Amino acid sequence: MSPPQARGFTLIELLLVLAMVATLAAVALPRYQNYLQRARWSANLQAMSAAQTALATCLQENAPNACGTWAALGLTPQGDALALLHGRATLLPQASGFELTGNAQTRGCVVDLRLVSDDTGLMQRWQTRLQPSSPAGCNRDSTGVTPATAGP
């Protein structure tokens, strides 16, 4: 009669599988966290579309100094800032746009949303820039927003 065959895995095999899973998790977890943060920033920027439209319309119909309050835009903030799902938005001086400040889920990153003119001064577009004053960990990979360069 032959002895029964051993079943199962050796300790070495289990340790190798555990090491492979740990390596995959070490690579995947930061990418997943960046993905979640980019999605939250996308929600913040999407939530600003009504405010962007209101500001652009106000600036077309009035002087910039007439558009410097939330009331002039027909929006109701909480205090001095408009509440967003993952942060808050404040008006920039001279009604030039908005500053979005993320909450803890978005690492407190700071993003400017500005209305800028083209070279001819006839066309305007929205420019979204990640501010250098943002905390560590705020970059294009984690927010989906291009960092601002030196200058205005």
N, CA, C and O atoms as a GROMACS GRO file, in nm:
protein
  608
    1MET      N    1   0.083  -0.116   0.000
    1MET     CA    2   0.000   0.000   0.000
    1MET      C    3   0.088   0.124   0.000
    1MET      O    4   0.184   0.133   0.077
    2SER      N    5   0.057   0.218  -0.084
    2SER     CA    6   0.140   0.339  -0.093
    2SER      C    7   0.091   0.443   0.009
    2SER      O    8  -0.028   0.447   0.043
    3PRO      N    9   0.183   0.526   0.058
    3PRO     CA   10   0.143   0.628   0.155
    3PRO      C   11   0.055   0.734   0.088
    3PRO      O   12   0.067   0.758  -0.032
    4PRO      N   13  -0.034   0.798   0.165
    4PRO     CA   14  -0.121   0.901   0.106
    4PRO      C   15  -0.039   1.020   0.056
    4PRO      O   16   0.062   1.056   0.117
    5GLN      N   17  -0.083   1.080  -0.054
    5GLN     CA   18  -0.012   1.194  -0.109
    5GLN      C   19  -0.044   1.319  -0.028
    5GLN      O   20  -0.158   1.338   0.016
    6ALA      N   21   0.056   1.401  -0.009
    6ALA     CA   22   0.036   1.527   0.066
    6ALA      C   23  -0.041   1.626  -0.022
    6ALA      O   24  -0.016   1.636  -0.142
    7ARG      N   25  -0.134   1.697   0.039
    7ARG     CA   26  -0.211   1.796  -0.034
    7ARG      C   27  -0.186   1.931   0.029
    7ARG      O   28  -0.150   1.940   0.147
    8GLY      N   29  -0.205   2.038  -0.049
    8GLY     CA   30  -0.187   2.172   0.003
    8GLY      C   31  -0.064   2.238  -0.055
    8GLY      O   32  -0.004   2.189  -0.151
    9PHE      N   33  -0.029   2.351   0.005
    9PHE     CA   34   0.082   2.431  -0.044
    9PHE      C   35   0.194   2.431   0.058
    9PHE      O   36   0.171   2.417   0.178
   10THR      N   37   0.313   2.448   0.010
   10THR     CA   38   0.426   2.461   0.102
   10THR      C   39   0.432   2.605   0.152
   10THR      O   40   0.371   2.695   0.094
   11LEU      N   41   0.504   2.624   0.258
   11LEU     CA   42   0.517   2.758   0.316
   11LEU      C   43   0.583   2.853   0.216
   11LEU      O   44   0.544   2.970   0.208
   12ILE      N   45   0.678   2.807   0.141
   12ILE     CA   46   0.745   2.890   0.040
   12ILE      C   47   0.646   2.935  -0.066
   12ILE      O   48   0.647   3.052  -0.105
   13GLU      N   49   0.562   2.845  -0.114
   13GLU     CA   50   0.462   2.882  -0.214
   13GLU      C   51   0.366   2.988  -0.161
   13GLU      O   52   0.333   3.082  -0.232
   14LEU      N   53   0.322   2.973  -0.038
   14LEU     CA   54   0.232   3.071   0.022
   14LEU      C   55   0.300   3.207   0.038
   14LEU      O   56   0.239   3.311   0.013
   15LEU      N   57   0.425   3.207   0.079
   15LEU     CA   58   0.498   3.334   0.095
   15LEU      C   59   0.519   3.403  -0.040
   15LEU      O   60   0.511   3.525  -0.048
   16LEU      N   61   0.546   3.326  -0.144
   16LEU     CA   62   0.563   3.385  -0.277
   16LEU      C   63   0.433   3.450  -0.325
   16LEU      O   64   0.435   3.561  -0.378
   17VAL      N   65   0.321   3.382  -0.307
   17VAL     CA   66   0.192   3.438  -0.346
   17VAL      C   67   0.162   3.564  -0.264
   17VAL      O   68   0.115   3.664  -0.319
   18LEU      N   69   0.189   3.561  -0.136
   18LEU     CA   70   0.167   3.677  -0.050
   18LEU      C   71   0.253   3.795  -0.094
   18LEU      O   72   0.206   3.909  -0.094
   19ALA      N   73   0.378   3.771  -0.131
   19ALA     CA   74   0.467   3.877  -0.178
   19ALA      C   75   0.416   3.937  -0.309
   19ALA      O   76   0.422   4.059  -0.328
   20MET      N   77   0.365   3.852  -0.399
   20MET     CA   78   0.311   3.904  -0.526
   20MET      C   79   0.186   3.989  -0.502
   20MET      O   80   0.171   4.094  -0.564
   21VAL      N   81   0.098   3.945  -0.416
   21VAL     CA   82  -0.023   4.021  -0.386
   21VAL      C   83   0.013   4.154  -0.320
   21VAL      O   84  -0.046   4.257  -0.354
   22ALA      N   85   0.109   4.153  -0.229
   22ALA     CA   86   0.151   4.277  -0.162
   22ALA      C   87   0.212   4.375  -0.262
   22ALA      O   88   0.187   4.496  -0.254
   23THR      N   89   0.290   4.325  -0.357
   23THR     CA   90   0.350   4.411  -0.459
   23THR      C   91   0.243   4.473  -0.547
   23THR      O   92   0.248   4.592  -0.577
   24LEU      N   93   0.146   4.393  -0.590
   24LEU     CA   94   0.036   4.446  -0.671
   24LEU      C   95  -0.045   4.551  -0.593
   24LEU      O   96  -0.083   4.653  -0.649
   25ALA      N   97  -0.070   4.526  -0.467
   25ALA     CA   98  -0.145   4.622  -0.385
   25ALA      C   99  -0.066   4.752  -0.367
   25ALA      O  100  -0.125   4.860  -0.368
   26ALA      N  101   0.064   4.742  -0.352
   26ALA     CA  102   0.147   4.862  -0.334
   26ALA      C  103   0.145   4.950  -0.459
   26ALA      O  104   0.156   5.072  -0.450
   27VAL      N  105   0.130   4.889  -0.575
   27VAL     CA  106   0.123   4.965  -0.700
   27VAL      C  107  -0.019   5.015  -0.724
   27VAL      O  108  -0.038   5.130  -0.766
   28ALA      N  109  -0.118   4.933  -0.698
   28ALA     CA  110  -0.256   4.966  -0.732
   28ALA      C  111  -0.320   5.067  -0.636
   28ALA      O  112  -0.398   5.151  -0.680
   29LEU      N  113  -0.290   5.061  -0.508
   29LEU     CA  114  -0.357   5.147  -0.411
   29LEU      C  115  -0.334   5.296  -0.437
   29LEU      O  116  -0.432   5.371  -0.438
   30PRO      N  117  -0.211   5.343  -0.458
   30PRO     CA  118  -0.194   5.486  -0.488
   30PRO      C  119  -0.263   5.529  -0.617
   30PRO      O  120  -0.316   5.640  -0.626
   31ARG      N  121  -0.263   5.442  -0.717
   31ARG     CA  122  -0.332   5.476  -0.843
   31ARG      C  123  -0.483   5.486  -0.820
   31ARG      O  124  -0.548   5.574  -0.876
   32TYR      N  125  -0.537   5.398  -0.739
   32TYR     CA  126  -0.680   5.401  -0.709
   32TYR      C  127  -0.715   5.527  -0.630
   32TYR      O  128  -0.818   5.589  -0.656
   33GLN      N  129  -0.630   5.565  -0.534
   33GLN     CA  130  -0.655   5.686  -0.457
   33GLN      C  131  -0.650   5.810  -0.547
   33GLN      O  132  -0.733   5.899  -0.532
   34ASN      N  133  -0.556   5.816  -0.639
   34ASN     CA  134  -0.550   5.927  -0.735
   34ASN      C  135  -0.675   5.929  -0.823
   34ASN      O  136  -0.729   6.035  -0.853
   35TYR      N  137  -0.720   5.812  -0.863
   35TYR     CA  138  -0.841   5.802  -0.944
   35TYR      C  139  -0.961   5.859  -0.868
   35TYR      O  140  -1.040   5.935  -0.925
   36LEU      N  141  -0.975   5.822  -0.741
   36LEU     CA  142  -1.085   5.875  -0.660
   36LEU      C  143  -1.076   6.026  -0.645
   36LEU      O  144  -1.177   6.096  -0.655
   37GLN      N  145  -0.955   6.078  -0.622
   37GLN     CA  146  -0.940   6.222  -0.605
   37GLN      C  147  -0.970   6.295  -0.736
   37GLN      O  148  -1.033   6.400  -0.734
   38ARG      N  149  -0.926   6.241  -0.849
   38ARG     CA  150  -0.958   6.303  -0.979
   38ARG      C  151  -1.108   6.307  -1.002
   38ARG      O  152  -1.161   6.405  -1.054
   39ALA      N  153  -1.176   6.200  -0.963
   39ALA     CA  154  -1.323   6.196  -0.978
   39ALA      C  155  -1.389   6.302  -0.889
   39ALA      O  156  -1.485   6.366  -0.931
   40ARG      N  157  -1.338   6.322  -0.770
   40ARG     CA  158  -1.393   6.425  -0.681
   40ARG      C  159  -1.370   6.564  -0.737
   40ARG      O  160  -1.457   6.650  -0.730
   41TRP      N  161  -1.251   6.587  -0.794
   41TRP     CA  162  -1.224   6.717  -0.856
   41TRP      C  163  -1.311   6.738  -0.980
   41TRP      O  164  -1.355   6.849  -1.007
   42SER      N  165  -1.335   6.632  -1.052
   42SER     CA  166  -1.424   6.643  -1.167
   42SER      C  167  -1.564   6.684  -1.123
   42SER      O  168  -1.628   6.765  -1.189
   43ALA      N  169  -1.610   6.627  -1.011
   43ALA     CA  170  -1.742   6.665  -0.957
   43ALA      C  171  -1.743   6.812  -0.914
   43ALA      O  172  -1.841   6.882  -0.937
   44ASN      N  173  -1.635   6.858  -0.852
   44ASN     CA  174  -1.626   6.999  -0.812
   44ASN      C  175  -1.633   7.091  -0.934
   44ASN      O  176  -1.706   7.190  -0.934
   45LEU      N  177  -1.556   7.058  -1.036
   45LEU     CA  178  -1.553   7.142  -1.156
   45LEU      C  179  -1.687   7.139  -1.230
   45LEU      O  180  -1.732   7.241  -1.283
   46GLN      N  181  -1.752   7.023  -1.233
   46GLN     CA  182  -1.883   7.012  -1.295
   46GLN      C  183  -1.985   7.097  -1.219
   46GLN      O  184  -2.072   7.160  -1.280
   47ALA      N  185  -1.976   7.097  -1.086
   47ALA     CA  186  -2.069   7.174  -1.005
   47ALA      C  187  -2.053   7.325  -1.028
   47ALA      O  188  -2.144   7.402  -0.998
   48MET      N  189  -1.940   7.366  -1.081
   48MET     CA  190  -1.915   7.508  -1.105
   48MET      C  191  -1.969   7.556  -1.239
   48MET      O  192  -1.962   7.676  -1.268
   49SER      N  193  -2.023   7.469  -1.321
   49SER     CA  194  -2.067   7.509  -1.455
   49SER      C  195  -2.174   7.617  -1.450
   49SER      O  196  -2.172   7.709  -1.531
   50ALA      N  197  -2.269   7.608  -1.357
   50ALA     CA  198  -2.374   7.711  -1.347
   50ALA      C  199  -2.314   7.845  -1.305
   50ALA      O  200  -2.353   7.950  -1.356
   51ALA      N  201  -2.218   7.842  -1.212
   51ALA     CA  202  -2.152   7.964  -1.167
   51ALA      C  203  -2.069   8.025  -1.280
   51ALA      O  204  -2.065   8.147  -1.295
   52GLN      N  205  -2.003   7.941  -1.359
   52GLN     CA  206  -1.925   7.990  -1.473
   52GLN      C  207  -2.016   8.060  -1.574
   52GLN      O  208  -1.985   8.169  -1.622
   53THR      N  209  -2.128   7.998  -1.604
   53THR     CA  210  -2.222   8.057  -1.698
   53THR      C  211  -2.276   8.189  -1.644
   53THR      O  212  -2.288   8.287  -1.718
   54ALA      N  213  -2.310   8.192  -1.515
   54ALA     CA  214  -2.363   8.314  -1.453
   54ALA      C  215  -2.261   8.427  -1.457
   54ALA      O  216  -2.297   8.541  -1.485
   55LEU      N  217  -2.135   8.396  -1.429
   55LEU     CA  218  -2.031   8.500  -1.430
   55LEU      C  219  -2.007   8.550  -1.573
   55LEU      O  220  -1.997   8.670  -1.594
   56ALA      N  221  -1.997   8.460  -1.669
   56ALA     CA  222  -1.974   8.501  -1.808
   56ALA      C  223  -2.089   8.588  -1.858
   56ALA      O  224  -2.065   8.688  -1.926
   57THR      N  225  -2.211   8.551  -1.826
   57THR     CA  226  -2.327   8.629  -1.867
   57THR      C  227  -2.327   8.766  -1.801
   57THR      O  228  -2.352   8.866  -1.867
   58CYS      N  229  -2.297   8.770  -1.672
   58CYS     CA  230  -2.293   8.897  -1.600
   58CYS      C  231  -2.187   8.990  -1.659
   58CYS      O  232  -2.211   9.110  -1.675
   59LEU      N  233  -2.070   8.935  -1.691
   59LEU     CA  234  -1.962   9.017  -1.746
   59LEU      C  235  -1.996   9.068  -1.886
   59LEU      O  236  -1.952   9.176  -1.924
   60GLN      N  237  -2.073   8.992  -1.962
   60GLN     CA  238  -2.114   9.039  -2.096
   60GLN      C  239  -2.215   9.152  -2.087
   60GLN      O  240  -2.216   9.242  -2.170
   61GLU      N  241  -2.299   9.145  -1.985
   61GLU     CA  242  -2.407   9.244  -1.974
   61GLU      C  243  -2.373   9.362  -1.885
   61GLU      O  244  -2.443   9.463  -1.890
   62ASN      N  245  -2.268   9.354  -1.805
   62ASN     CA  246  -2.235   9.458  -1.708
   62ASN      C  247  -2.085   9.483  -1.704
   62ASN      O  248  -2.006   9.415  -1.770
   63ALA      N  249  -2.048   9.582  -1.624
   63ALA     CA  250  -1.906   9.608  -1.597
   63ALA      C  251  -1.857   9.505  -1.495
   63ALA      O  252  -1.936   9.455  -1.415
   64PRO      N  253  -1.726   9.472  -1.498
   64PRO     CA  254  -1.674   9.372  -1.405
   64PRO      C  255  -1.704   9.402  -1.257
   64PRO      O  256  -1.729   9.310  -1.179
   65ASN      N  257  -1.701   9.531  -1.220
   65ASN     CA  258  -1.725   9.563  -1.079
   65ASN      C  259  -1.869   9.534  -1.037
   65ASN      O  260  -1.898   9.528  -0.918
   66ALA      N  261  -1.960   9.516  -1.132
   66ALA     CA  262  -2.099   9.483  -1.100
   66ALA      C  263  -2.119   9.334  -1.078
   66ALA      O  264  -2.226   9.291  -1.037
   67CYS      N  265  -2.016   9.254  -1.106
   67CYS     CA  266  -2.028   9.108  -1.098
   67CYS      C  267  -1.945   9.048  -0.985
   67CYS      O  268  -1.919   8.928  -0.985
   68GLY      N  269  -1.904   9.128  -0.891
   68GLY     CA  270  -1.813   9.084  -0.786
   68GLY      C  271  -1.877   9.021  -0.664
   68GLY      O  272  -1.808   8.997  -0.565
   69THR      N  273  -2.007   8.994  -0.668
   69THR     CA  274  -2.073   8.929  -0.555
   69THR      C  275  -2.152   8.808  -0.602
   69THR      O  276  -2.190   8.800  -0.719
   70TRP      N  277  -2.177   8.717  -0.512
   70TRP     CA  278  -2.258   8.600  -0.545
   70TRP      C  279  -2.400   8.641  -0.581
   70TRP      O  280  -2.462   8.582  -0.669
   71ALA      N  281  -2.451   8.744  -0.512
   71ALA     CA  282  -2.588   8.789  -0.539
   71ALA      C  283  -2.600   8.841  -0.682
   71ALA      O  284  -2.702   8.820  -0.747
   72ALA      N  285  -2.496   8.910  -0.731
   72ALA     CA  286  -2.499   8.961  -0.868
   72ALA      C  287  -2.505   8.847  -0.969
   72ALA      O  288  -2.553   8.864  -1.081
   73LEU      N  289  -2.455   8.731  -0.929
   73LEU     CA  290  -2.457   8.614  -1.017
   73LEU      C  291  -2.583   8.531  -0.998
   73LEU      O  292  -2.606   8.433  -1.070
   74GLY      N  293  -2.665   8.570  -0.902
   74GLY     CA  294  -2.788   8.496  -0.876
   74GLY      C  295  -2.766   8.365  -0.802
   74GLY      O  296  -2.847   8.273  -0.811
   75LEU      N  297  -2.655   8.357  -0.729
   75LEU     CA  298  -2.622   8.235  -0.655
   75LEU      C  299  -2.622   8.263  -0.505
   75LEU      O  300  -2.592   8.374  -0.462
   76THR      N  301  -2.655   8.163  -0.427
   76THR     CA  302  -2.661   8.179  -0.282
   76THR      C  303  -2.550   8.097  -0.216
   76THR      O  304  -2.559   7.974  -0.212
   77PRO      N  305  -2.448   8.163  -0.167
   77PRO     CA  306  -2.337   8.091  -0.102
   77PRO      C  307  -2.370   8.061   0.045
   77PRO      O  308  -2.470   8.109   0.099
   78GLN      N  309  -2.285   7.983   0.107
   78GLN     CA  310  -2.290   7.963   0.251
   78GLN      C  311  -2.176   8.046   0.308
   78GLN      O  312  -2.060   8.007   0.300
   79GLY      N  313  -2.211   8.159   0.366
   79GLY     CA  314  -2.109   8.254   0.410
   79GLY      C  315  -2.053   8.326   0.289
   79GLY      O  316  -2.128   8.380   0.208
   80ASP      N  317  -1.921   8.326   0.276
   80ASP     CA  318  -1.858   8.394   0.162
   80ASP      C  319  -1.819   8.298   0.050
   80ASP      O  320  -1.757   8.339  -0.048
   81ALA      N  321  -1.856   8.170   0.065
   81ALA     CA  322  -1.814   8.071  -0.035
   81ALA      C  323  -1.933   7.985  -0.078
   81ALA      O  324  -2.027   7.962  -0.002
   82LEU      N  325  -1.924   7.940  -0.200
   82LEU     CA  326  -2.024   7.848  -0.255
   82LEU      C  327  -1.984   7.706  -0.217
   82LEU      O  328  -1.872   7.664  -0.244
   83ALA      N  329  -2.075   7.633  -0.156
   83ALA     CA  330  -2.044   7.497  -0.112
   83ALA      C  331  -2.043   7.402  -0.232
   83ALA      O  332  -2.132   7.405  -0.317
   84LEU      N  333  -1.941   7.320  -0.237
   84LEU     CA  334  -1.929   7.216  -0.338
   84LEU      C  335  -1.932   7.081  -0.267
   84LEU      O  336  -1.915   7.075  -0.146
   85LEU      N  337  -1.952   6.975  -0.340
   85LEU     CA  338  -1.958   6.842  -0.281
   85LEU      C  339  -1.827   6.807  -0.210
   85LEU      O  340  -1.829   6.745  -0.104
   86HIS      N  341  -1.715   6.847  -0.268
   86HIS     CA  342  -1.584   6.812  -0.211
   86HIS      C  343  -1.498   6.937  -0.190
   86HIS      O  344  -1.378   6.934  -0.214
   87GLY      N  345  -1.559   7.046  -0.144
   87GLY     CA  346  -1.484   7.167  -0.118
   87GLY      C  347  -1.573   7.290  -0.119
   87GLY      O  348  -1.693   7.282  -0.093
   88ARG      N  349  -1.511   7.404  -0.152
   88ARG     CA  350  -1.587   7.528  -0.158
   88ARG      C  351  -1.524   7.619  -0.264
   88ARG      O  352  -1.408   7.602  -0.302
   89ALA      N  353  -1.604   7.716  -0.312
   89ALA     CA  354  -1.557   7.808  -0.416
   89ALA      C  355  -1.576   7.950  -0.367
   89ALA      O  356  -1.680   7.984  -0.311
   90THR      N  357  -1.475   8.034  -0.389
   90THR     CA  358  -1.485   8.177  -0.359
   90THR      C  359  -1.463   8.255  -0.488
   90THR      O  360  -1.398   8.207  -0.580
   91LEU      N  361  -1.519   8.375  -0.492
   91LEU     CA  362  -1.500   8.462  -0.609
   91LEU      C  363  -1.361   8.523  -0.605
   91LEU      O  364  -1.313   8.564  -0.499
   92LEU      N  365  -1.296   8.530  -0.719
   92LEU     CA  366  -1.167   8.599  -0.728
   92LEU      C  367  -1.191   8.748  -0.744
   92LEU      O  368  -1.298   8.788  -0.790
   93PRO      N  369  -1.094   8.832  -0.708
   93PRO     CA  370  -1.109   8.977  -0.724
   93PRO      C  371  -1.137   9.018  -0.869
   93PRO      O  372  -1.096   8.948  -0.962
   94GLN      N  373  -1.205   9.129  -0.886
   94GLN     CA  374  -1.244   9.183  -1.016
   94GLN      C  375  -1.328   9.084  -1.098
   94GLN      O  376  -1.327   9.089  -1.221
   95ALA      N  377  -1.398   8.996  -1.030
   95ALA     CA  378  -1.485   8.898  -1.096
   95ALA      C  379  -1.412   8.827  -1.209
   95ALA      O  380  -1.469   8.806  -1.317
   96SER      N  381  -1.286   8.790  -1.185
   96SER     CA  382  -1.207   8.724  -1.289
   96SER      C  383  -1.223   8.573  -1.289
   96SER      O  384  -1.171   8.504  -1.377
   97GLY      N  385  -1.296   8.521  -1.192
   97GLY     CA  386  -1.315   8.376  -1.186
   97GLY      C  387  -1.340   8.330  -1.044
   97GLY      O  388  -1.393   8.404  -0.961
   98PHE      N  389  -1.301   8.207  -1.017
   98PHE     CA  390  -1.327   8.144  -0.888
   98PHE      C  391  -1.202   8.072  -0.839
   98PHE      O  392  -1.118   8.028  -0.917
   99GLU      N  393  -1.194   8.061  -0.706
   99GLU     CA  394  -1.090   7.979  -0.645
   99GLU      C  395  -1.161   7.864  -0.575
   99GLU      O  396  -1.245   7.885  -0.487
  100LEU      N  397  -1.126   7.742  -0.613
  100LEU     CA  398  -1.186   7.624  -0.554
  100LEU      C  399  -1.086   7.563  -0.456
  100LEU      O  400  -0.972   7.536  -0.492
  101THR      N  401  -1.131   7.542  -0.334
  101THR     CA  402  -1.047   7.481  -0.231
  101THR      C  403  -1.108   7.348  -0.194
  101THR      O  404  -1.223   7.341  -0.151
  102GLY      N  405  -1.033   7.243  -0.210
  102GLY     CA  406  -1.083   7.110  -0.181
  102GLY      C  407  -1.089   7.081  -0.033
  102GLY      O  408  -1.024   7.148   0.047
  103ASN      N  409  -1.169   6.982   0.004
  103ASN     CA  410  -1.178   6.940   0.143
  103ASN      C  411  -1.074   6.830   0.169
  103ASN      O  412  -0.986   6.806   0.087
  104ALA      N  413  -1.086   6.764   0.283
  104ALA     CA  414  -0.989   6.660   0.318
  104ALA      C  415  -0.987   6.546   0.217
  104ALA      O  416  -0.881   6.487   0.194
  105GLN      N  417  -1.102   6.514   0.157
  105GLN     CA  418  -1.107   6.405   0.059
  105GLN      C  419  -1.032   6.440  -0.069
  105GLN      O  420  -0.993   6.352  -0.145
  106THR      N  421  -1.013   6.568  -0.094
  106THR     CA  422  -0.941   6.612  -0.213
  106THR      C  423  -0.806   6.674  -0.177
  106THR      O  424  -0.750   6.753  -0.253
  107ARG      N  425  -0.757   6.638  -0.059
  107ARG     CA  426  -0.624   6.679  -0.008
  107ARG      C  427  -0.609   6.830   0.008
  107ARG      O  428  -0.496   6.878   0.021
  108GLY      N  429  -0.718   6.905   0.006
  108GLY     CA  430  -0.708   7.050   0.025
  108GLY      C  431  -0.643   7.123  -0.090
  108GLY      O  432  -0.593   7.234  -0.073
  109CYS      N  433  -0.642   7.063  -0.206
  109CYS     CA  434  -0.581   7.127  -0.324
  109CYS      C  435  -0.657   7.255  -0.357
  109CYS      O  436  -0.776   7.267  -0.329
  110VAL      N  437  -0.586   7.351  -0.417
  110VAL     CA  438  -0.646   7.479  -0.454
  110VAL      C  439  -0.637   7.493  -0.606
  110VAL      O  440  -0.530   7.484  -0.665
  111VAL      N  441  -0.754   7.517  -0.668
  111VAL     CA  442  -0.764   7.528  -0.813
  111VAL      C  443  -0.828   7.661  -0.849
  111VAL      O  444  -0.931   7.697  -0.793
  112ASP      N  445  -0.766   7.734  -0.942
  112ASP     CA  446  -0.825   7.857  -0.994
  112ASP      C  447  -0.899   7.827  -1.122
  112ASP      O  448  -0.852   7.751  -1.207
  113LEU      N  449  -1.015   7.887  -1.135
  113LEU     CA  450  -1.098   7.876  -1.254
  113LEU      C  451  -1.116   8.019  -1.303
  113LEU      O  452  -1.199   8.093  -1.249
  114ARG      N  453  -1.039   8.060  -1.405
  114ARG     CA  454  -1.037   8.199  -1.449
  114ARG      C  455  -1.091   8.215  -1.590
  114ARG      O  456  -1.075   8.128  -1.676
  115LEU      N  457  -1.155   8.328  -1.611
  115LEU     CA  458  -1.200   8.366  -1.744
  115LEU      C  459  -1.088   8.450  -1.805
  115LEU      O  460  -1.060   8.559  -1.756
  116VAL      N  461  -1.025   8.400  -1.911
  116VAL     CA  462  -0.912   8.469  -1.973
  116VAL      C  463  -0.943   8.500  -2.119
  116VAL      O  464  -1.019   8.428  -2.184
  117SER      N  465  -0.883   8.607  -2.168
  117SER     CA  466  -0.902   8.647  -2.308
  117SER      C  467  -0.793   8.587  -2.395
  117SER      O  468  -0.683   8.558  -2.348
  118ASP      N  469  -0.824   8.567  -2.521
  118ASP     CA  470  -0.722   8.519  -2.614
  118ASP      C  471  -0.632   8.635  -2.655
  118ASP      O  472  -0.647   8.746  -2.604
  119ASP      N  473  -0.540   8.610  -2.745
  119ASP     CA  474  -0.443   8.712  -2.787
  119ASP      C  475  -0.510   8.834  -2.850
  119ASP      O  476  -0.458   8.945  -2.838
  120THR      N  477  -0.623   8.816  -2.915
  120THR     CA  478  -0.690   8.928  -2.980
  120THR      C  479  -0.777   9.006  -2.883
  120THR      O  480  -0.812   9.121  -2.910
  121GLY      N  481  -0.811   8.945  -2.768
  121GLY     CA  482  -0.897   9.011  -2.671
  121GLY      C  483  -1.045   8.999  -2.705
  121GLY      O  484  -1.130   9.049  -2.631
  122LEU      N  485  -1.076   8.933  -2.816
  122LEU     CA  486  -1.215   8.920  -2.857
  122LEU      C  487  -1.285   8.797  -2.800
  122LEU      O  488  -1.405   8.800  -2.775
  123MET      N  489  -1.210   8.691  -2.780
  123MET     CA  490  -1.268   8.565  -2.730
  123MET      C  491  -1.222   8.541  -2.587
  123MET      O  492  -1.109   8.573  -2.551
  124GLN      N  493  -1.310   8.484  -2.507
  124GLN     CA  494  -1.273   8.446  -2.372
  124GLN      C  495  -1.296   8.297  -2.354
  124GLN      O  496  -1.382   8.237  -2.418
  125ARG      N  497  -1.217   8.238  -2.265
  125ARG     CA  498  -1.231   8.097  -2.235
  125ARG      C  499  -1.200   8.076  -2.087
  125ARG      O  500  -1.139   8.161  -2.022
  126TRP      N  501  -1.241   7.962  -2.036
  126TRP     CA  502  -1.212   7.928  -1.897
  126TRP      C  503  -1.081   7.855  -1.889
  126TRP      O  504  -1.056   7.760  -1.964
  127GLN      N  505  -0.996   7.899  -1.796
  127GLN     CA  506  -0.866   7.836  -1.773
  127GLN      C  507  -0.868   7.777  -1.632
  127GLN      O  508  -0.900   7.847  -1.536
  128THR      N  509  -0.834   7.651  -1.620
  128THR     CA  510  -0.831   7.583  -1.491
  128THR      C  511  -0.686   7.551  -1.458
  128THR      O  512  -0.617   7.484  -1.535
  129ARG      N  513  -0.640   7.599  -1.343
  129ARG     CA  514  -0.500   7.579  -1.303
  129ARG      C  515  -0.490   7.539  -1.157
  129ARG      O  516  -0.558   7.596  -1.071
  130LEU      N  517  -0.404   7.441  -1.128
  130LEU     CA  518  -0.372   7.400  -0.993
  130LEU      C  519  -0.272   7.500  -0.937
  130LEU      O  520  -0.168   7.524  -0.999
  131GLN      N  521  -0.300   7.558  -0.822
  131GLN     CA  522  -0.215   7.661  -0.765
  131GLN      C  523  -0.094   7.603  -0.691
  131GLN      O  524  -0.104   7.497  -0.630
  132PRO      N  525   0.021   7.672  -0.697
  132PRO     CA  526   0.141   7.626  -0.627
  132PRO      C  527   0.122   7.623  -0.475
  132PRO      O  528   0.195   7.554  -0.405
  133SER      N  529   0.025   7.698  -0.424
  133SER     CA  530   0.001   7.701  -0.280
  133SER      C  531  -0.069   7.575  -0.231
  133SER      O  532  -0.094   7.561  -0.111
  134SER      N  533  -0.102   7.486  -0.321
  134SER     CA  534  -0.169   7.360  -0.283
  134SER      C  535  -0.076   7.275  -0.198
  134SER      O  536   0.046   7.279  -0.216
  135PRO      N  537  -0.132   7.197  -0.106
  135PRO     CA  538  -0.050   7.108  -0.023
  135PRO      C  539   0.022   7.002  -0.104
  135PRO      O  540  -0.008   6.980  -0.222
  136ALA      N  541   0.117   6.936  -0.040
  136ALA     CA  542   0.189   6.826  -0.105
  136ALA      C  543   0.091   6.718  -0.147
  136ALA      O  544  -0.009   6.694  -0.078
  137GLY      N  545   0.117   6.653  -0.256
  137GLY     CA  546   0.029   6.548  -0.306
  137GLY      C  547  -0.072   6.599  -0.407
  137GLY      O  548  -0.147   6.521  -0.466
  138CYS      N  549  -0.074   6.730  -0.427
  138CYS     CA  550  -0.165   6.788  -0.527
  138CYS      C  551  -0.087   6.806  -0.657
  138CYS      O  552   0.004   6.888  -0.665
  139ASN      N  553  -0.122   6.729  -0.756
  139ASN     CA  554  -0.054   6.736  -0.884
  139ASN      C  555  -0.154   6.698  -0.994
  139ASN      O  556  -0.271   6.671  -0.967
  140ARG      N  557  -0.106   6.697  -1.116
  140ARG     CA  558  -0.196   6.668  -1.228
  140ARG      C  559  -0.255   6.526  -1.219
  140ARG      O  560  -0.371   6.505  -1.252
  141ASP      N  561  -0.174   6.430  -1.174
  141ASP     CA  562  -0.223   6.293  -1.162
  141ASP      C  563  -0.336   6.280  -1.061
  141ASP      O  564  -0.429   6.202  -1.081
  142SER      N  565  -0.329   6.357  -0.953
  142SER     CA  566  -0.428   6.343  -0.847
  142SER      C  567  -0.549   6.434  -0.864
  142SER      O  568  -0.653   6.410  -0.801
  143THR      N  569  -0.539   6.538  -0.946
  143THR     CA  570  -0.652   6.630  -0.962
  143THR      C  571  -0.704   6.634  -1.105
  143THR      O  572  -0.820   6.669  -1.127
  144GLY      N  573  -0.621   6.599  -1.201
  144GLY     CA  574  -0.662   6.613  -1.340
  144GLY      C  575  -0.647   6.756  -1.391
  144GLY      O  576  -0.690   6.787  -1.502
  145VAL      N  577  -0.586   6.844  -1.309
  145VAL     CA  578  -0.573   6.985  -1.343
  145VAL      C  579  -0.425   7.017  -1.360
  145VAL      O  580  -0.342   6.975  -1.280
  146THR      N  581  -0.393   7.092  -1.465
  146THR     CA  582  -0.255   7.133  -1.494
  146THR      C  583  -0.207   7.234  -1.390
  146THR      O  584  -0.279   7.328  -1.358
  147PRO      N  585  -0.087   7.217  -1.336
  147PRO     CA  586  -0.034   7.314  -1.241
  147PRO      C  587  -0.010   7.450  -1.307
  147PRO      O  588   0.025   7.458  -1.425
  148ALA      N  589  -0.029   7.556  -1.229
  148ALA     CA  590  -0.004   7.692  -1.279
  148ALA      C  591   0.145   7.713  -1.294
  148ALA      O  592   0.224   7.657  -1.220
  149THR      N  593   0.182   7.795  -1.391
  149THR     CA  594   0.322   7.831  -1.409
  149THR      C  595   0.344   7.966  -1.344
  149THR      O  596   0.249   8.031  -1.302
  150ALA      N  597   0.468   8.008  -1.336
  150ALA     CA  598   0.498   8.138  -1.278
  150ALA      C  599   0.433   8.249  -1.359
  150ALA      O  600   0.423   8.240  -1.481
  151GLY      N  601   0.391   8.350  -1.291
  151GLY     CA  602   0.325   8.462  -1.359
  151GLY      C  603   0.178   8.462  -1.336
  151GLY      O  604   0.126   8.373  -1.269
  152PRO      N  605   0.105   8.561  -1.390
  152PRO     CA  606  -0.039   8.569  -1.366
  152PRO      C  607  -0.119   8.464  -1.436
  152PRO      O  608  -0.242   8.461  -1.423
   0.00000   0.00000   0.00000
